[in-house]
Amino acid sequence: MNTPYRDPGGWERDYLQRGRLWGGASCDLPAIPPGSRVLELGCGNGKTYIPLSERGVSVVGLDISPAAICLCQRASGEGAPLLVADARSLPFRDGSFDAVCAFHVAGHLKATGRNAIAGEIVRVLKEEGRLYFRDFSDRDMRYGKGTEVEVGTFLRGEGILTHYFSESEVRTLFSALHPHTLETCTWSLRVRGRDLPRAEVVAIFENDG
């Protein structure tokens, strides 16, 4: 299928200016069975992509930013299956993947984009395939920072949108899938002597067909 290219905007500028934006160890990786075919949306510079690929699964990484894909390619080695594409219109056949990882991807789009990604995820998942989802909660300390462009969606100075989800909103967004687990995970971040709340909605959905 033909995939329309969309401007990566702030992400491309950030990766070009700052290089590897995301470092450190990637924690809480999903327990995906070895041999599974996995799609990671928004793979960035490879923080999650690389450890996933070392777990005996076949991972395809996708990002809208060409600079991010170049960085991920350098870190993961030549021949790694990586491509520049838009998650709102995936260049894959129906039922192509056993699992899809969508970590902090849908939350960087407006409502129409989030709905498009959800539809594409459902389309490319095999029957009994799983979606592993993670995005910021509306209980996060950064909720309300920036200019609100839609309900719960804020534009900050770097030109990147962030939407903050409730659990019920995530359930509705992926209503075509069965929720296996769905919860809000919270922790504290100490900033200038103060403990501030961070929060993510974390979920696993199954495609019951």
Secondary structure as the mmCIF struct_conf table of DSSP 4:
data_model
#
loop_
_struct_conf.conf_type_id
_struct_conf.id
_struct_conf.beg_label_comp_id
_struct_conf.beg_label_asym_id
_struct_conf.beg_label_seq_id
_struct_conf.end_label_comp_id
_struct_conf.end_label_asym_id
_struct_conf.end_label_seq_id
TURN_TY1_P TURN_TY1_P1 GLY A 9 GLY A 9
HELX_RH_AL_P HELX_RH_AL_P1 GLY A 10 ARG A 18
BEND BEND1 GLY A 19 GLY A 19
BEND BEND2 GLY A 24 GLY A 24
HELX_LH_PP_P HELX_LH_PP_P1 ALA A 25 CYS A 27
BEND BEND3 ASP A 28 ASP A 28
HELX_LH_PP_P HELX_LH_PP_P2 ILE A 32 PRO A 33
TURN_TY1_P TURN_TY1_P2 PRO A 34 GLY A 35
STRN STRN1 ARG A 37 LEU A 41
TURN_TY1_P TURN_TY1_P3 GLY A 42 GLY A 42
TURN_TY1_P TURN_TY1_P4 GLY A 44 ASN A 45
BEND BEND4 GLY A 46 GLY A 46
TURN_TY1_P TURN_TY1_P5 LYS A 47 THR A 48
HELX_RH_AL_P HELX_RH_AL_P2 TYR A 49 SER A 53
TURN_TY1_P TURN_TY1_P6 GLU A 54 GLY A 56
STRN STRN2 SER A 58 ASP A 63
BEND BEND5 ILE A 64 ILE A 64
HELX_RH_AL_P HELX_RH_AL_P3 PRO A 66 SER A 76
TURN_TY1_P TURN_TY1_P7 GLU A 78 GLY A 79
STRN STRN3 LEU A 82 VAL A 84
TURN_TY1_P TURN_TY1_P8 ALA A 87 ARG A 88
BEND BEND6 SER A 89 SER A 89
BEND BEND7 PRO A 91 PHE A 92
TURN_TY1_P TURN_TY1_P9 ASP A 94 GLY A 95
STRN STRN4 PHE A 97 PHE A 103
BEND BEND8 HIS A 104 VAL A 105
HELX_RH_3T_P HELX_RH_3T_P1 ALA A 106 HIS A 108
BEND BEND9 LEU A 109 LEU A 109
HELX_RH_AL_P HELX_RH_AL_P4 ALA A 111 VAL A 124
STRN STRN5 LEU A 125 PHE A 136
STRN STRN6 SER A 137 SER A 137
TURN_TY1_P TURN_TY1_P10 ASP A 138 ARG A 139
BEND BEND10 ASP A 140 ASP A 140
TURN_TY1_P TURN_TY1_P11 MET A 141 GLY A 144
BEND BEND11 GLY A 146 GLY A 146
STRN STRN7 THR A 147 GLU A 150
TURN_TY1_P TURN_TY1_P12 VAL A 151 GLY A 152
STRN STRN8 THR A 153 LEU A 155
TURN_TY1_P TURN_TY1_P13 GLY A 157 GLU A 158
BEND BEND12 GLY A 159 GLY A 159
STRN STRN9 LEU A 161 HIS A 163
STRN STRN10 PHE A 165 PHE A 165
HELX_RH_AL_P HELX_RH_AL_P5 GLU A 167 LEU A 173
TURN_TY1_P TURN_TY1_P14 PHE A 174 ALA A 176
BEND BEND13 LEU A 177 LEU A 177
STRN STRN11 HIS A 178 VAL A 191
TURN_TY1_P TURN_TY1_P15 ARG A 192 GLY A 193
STRN STRN12 ARG A 194 GLU A 206
#
